[in-house]
């Protein structure tokens, strides 16, 4: 009786996983050619933690109501700038996102807002209840009901829970993705959206190129077999520490295939394309960059296709 066996190398101190010979070859090539994202000139930050989304994240109707309650044009303009469009994790798809007409009252502590300059916003938040919004961690009894305040911080009652010192990054071109989902999905935003705490953002150089490689079947496969955390129902968790280990070939403007990858990803974000056709061109270029054989490319295609069909 013949038995199948797989050779495993347990010498490395890194976390290990049992892979078939073809998978071992693919993994070696990805890690040999790529540079972990933590060594790139990029910044990765998480979305906004408000501590009470029902108060700080509002729909368009409520935003319009708050703006209508402003007493002067100056207040109205300042308030319109304070209330920013927001994306949630569920809104982000592969190469695109669908805004759900939601807004965030972006009173980030690092901005040191004077709430008295925003009376319409102040009155709206007070209608929620200051005992619920204060950041003391205390429990209050109001009208015979227990009201639990937000967790204890040094921030004001009208501010978001986290300080958000990187608030300017939300106004920069950025790659965005949801932390938990049934597959990885990266999109590109140039419309100044804020993200909620179910998302991460990436800012820096060569984002169009990075978008193409991050959405490729090679990185999808790599994430599944190496460092990706999974939930009890099988969803993947793509945190900042996870993605920082992804090996991506450094961008080189003298390498035509890397330039073409950036151009293809840019054409997708401009919505001027047939996605399946461009996707196949991207996959061919990524396979070329990593040096995959046709057998390895077919293996990755089968893996990712079966993954997406199961969703």
Secondary structure, 3 states (H helix, E strand, C coil): CCCCCCCCCCCCCCCCCCCCHHHHHHHHHHHHHCEEHHHCCEEEEECECCCCHHHHEEEHHHHHHHHHCCCCHHHHHHHHHHEEEEECHHHEECCEECCCCEEEECCCHHHCCCHHHCHHHHHHHHHHCHHHHCCCCCEEEECCEEEECCCCCCCCCCCCCCCCCCHHHHHCCEEEEECEECCCCEEEECCCCEEECCEEEEEECCHHHHHHHHCCHHHHHHHHHCCCEECCCCCEECCHHHHCCCEECCCCCCCHHHHHHHHHHHHHHCCCCCHHHHHHHHHHHHHHHHCCCHHHHHHHHHHHHHHHHCC
